[in-house]
Amino acid sequence: MQAKEERRRQLDRDYAQSDTYQERERLGNQKQSLLTEQSKLVQEMERDALEIKREALRLTHLCETALAWDAEEVLVPVQQAAEQVQRTYARLSSGECAIFSQEQTVFEDARQAAAAPVGRAGEGGASAWR
C-alpha cells in the first residue's frame, strides 16, 4: 500500500513537471487573462453605448426645439437639418451594445448629419441654433 502511494506521488510530481501540465497551466492562465480583457472591453462598449445614447438624446432634443420654431424662411435649412439629425440619430438611441453591430455607414451618416446644422446655421443665421 505504501509503495502504491509513493508511486502515485511520483506520478503527480512527474505530471507537474511535464510539458503537458505546464502547457495546460499556461493556457489556463491565458484563458483567464483573455476573459478578464473581454470583460473590460464589454464594459467599455456598454459605457460607450450609453454615451452615444446620451449624445443622441441631446441632439434629438435640440432638433425638437428647432423644429418647434415658427417656420420662417430663414430657418428652413436649419429645420431640414434638424429633421435629418433626428432620423439618423434615432438608430443610435438604444443605449445597448447592439448598436455596434450596425454598419459603419450608420455612424458616418450620424456624424455628417450632426455636422450639417453647423453649415446650415450659416445659411439660416448663426443665431438660429442658440
Secondary structure as the mmCIF struct_conf table of DSSP 4:
data_model
#
loop_
_struct_conf.conf_type_id
_struct_conf.id
_struct_conf.beg_label_comp_id
_struct_conf.beg_label_asym_id
_struct_conf.beg_label_seq_id
_struct_conf.end_label_comp_id
_struct_conf.end_label_asym_id
_struct_conf.end_label_seq_id
HELX_RH_AL_P HELX_RH_AL_P1 GLN A 2 GLN A 17
BEND BEND1 SER A 18 SER A 18
HELX_RH_AL_P HELX_RH_AL_P2 ASP A 19 ALA A 68
BEND BEND2 TRP A 69 TRP A 69
HELX_RH_3T_P HELX_RH_3T_P1 GLU A 73 LEU A 75
HELX_RH_AL_P HELX_RH_AL_P3 VAL A 76 ALA A 90
TURN_TY1_P TURN_TY1_P1 ARG A 91 LEU A 92
BEND BEND3 SER A 94 SER A 94
BEND BEND4 GLU A 96 GLU A 96
HELX_RH_3T_P HELX_RH_3T_P2 CYS A 97 SER A 101
BEND BEND5 GLN A 102 GLN A 102
HELX_RH_AL_P HELX_RH_AL_P4 GLN A 104 GLY A 124
HELX_RH_3T_P HELX_RH_3T_P3 ALA A 126 TRP A 129
#
